[in-house]
């Protein structure tokens, strides 16, 4: 059975549009389309098990407030100009989250918050490297990320 029939059909049509319409290209395009559908199916992550749906609005609100607060902090930093010193830096945050969907949500949260960017995840050490625009206290950042986001994500996603 073909796991993604619409994708496979689209790949076959694209193959035939890019090449001559011959029996050989029809067969080869069909093989490529079927294997393309299977490849996409193998890349699909497991569905997360959301344990506590009622905590999702709390997470959304927390992220929304932090994005607004970070926008204001970055705007003030830019408006003050070069006279005000700031120290950009990298921090490594240890994570307890292992589920791929929860890690992806954490990456989106940290990257969408102005002034910080998720750079690399080390699955062996279970740490994430983050760039911070105005790094004053590294421990405060680590504590903030673990208590504001990670603990809530661990409760929400199984």
Buried (B, 14 or more C-beta within 10 A) or exposed (E): EBBBEEBBBBBBEBBBEEEEEEEEBBEBBBEBBBEBBBEBEEEEEEEBEEEEEEBEEEBEEBBEEBBEEBEEBBEEBEEEEEEEEBEEBEBEBEBEBEBEBBBBBBBEBBBBBBBBBBEEBEEEEBBBBBBBBBBEEBEEBBEBBBEBBBEBBBEBBE
